Amino acid sequence: MKKKIVALLLASSMALSLSACGGSDSSSSKSDTKKEETVKSDKKADEATTEDSSDKANSSESDASDQGNDSTSSTSDTQTASSLNMDKCISDLKANLPLDPDYTYVQDYYIGVKDDTITITAVVDDSTDPSLALDFADTLVRQLNLYAQMQDSSIESSSQNFYGGLYTRYNALVGVAPASKTNNQKDWFVYDGISGGKVMLKLNKQYR
């Protein structure tokens, strides 16, 4: 039953990640090839041809260099993104964060990763104090960063106003709902997002 509740909560929370993606316009460049007047002097024609060939060669070398740099940058970014085993981060967190005795008000929680977005959802008892719901969400966010640090020491630690370097690589969607209100986001205790690590989670307005 709890898993079904969490599944409903997750489905609602994932709706946050839907955004309109503006398509990139494919512009076709028009080639304006105007023939120059015939050069009377064969010598001048040869010189022009030589200069043109030289320019094209230099241009090709420049383009190849740029493509090489772009490829190197892209490869570096991919390696950084793939250096973390997020499944292990999540399993380590769950193995080391028992709900009893500190979080007995939590019925279940879920953490998942898709592309560059982390989704964190939890279902708590209806009678839960809102501040405790926020505290649990904050704990999950910070603990996940901690286990990511264990794999990659270059990830910054969290602080009072910073959730940590993991959230400069990933965005996060966070939702904590009372068990009886999983289908109505405006009644959730927490329904928020993290970008850049510096956006602190807040309770929904009616609970502040």
RAMORA-V344365 format. One record per pair of residues at least 6 apart in sequence whose ideal C-beta (glycine too) atoms are under 6 Angstrom apart, sorted by the first residue. I is the first residue (numbers start at 1). J is the second residue. Records with the same first field share a line. If there is no record, write none. Layout:
# RAMORA-V344365
I=J, J
This chain:
# RAMORA-V344365
2=107, 108
5=123, 182
6=108, 110, 123
8=182
9=121, 123, 177, 182
10=110, 121
13=119, 121, 173, 175
16=173
17=117
39=45
83=152
84=148, 151, 152
86=113
89=144, 147, 148
90=111
92=147
93=143, 144, 147
99=106
103=136
105=124, 125, 128
106=122, 124, 136
107=123, 179
108=123
109=122
110=121
111=120
112=119
116=170
117=171
118=170, 172
119=173
120=140, 174
121=175
122=176
123=177, 179
124=133
126=178, 179, 180
130=189, 203, 207
133=176, 189
134=190, 203
137=174, 176, 190, 201
141=163
142=158
145=158, 164, 166
148=155, 166
149=155
155=165, 166
156=164, 165
158=164
162=197, 198
163=194, 197
164=197
167=194, 197
168=196, 197
171=195
172=194
173=193
174=190, 192, 201
175=188, 191
176=189, 190
177=188
181=187
185=191
189=207
190=201
191=204
192=201
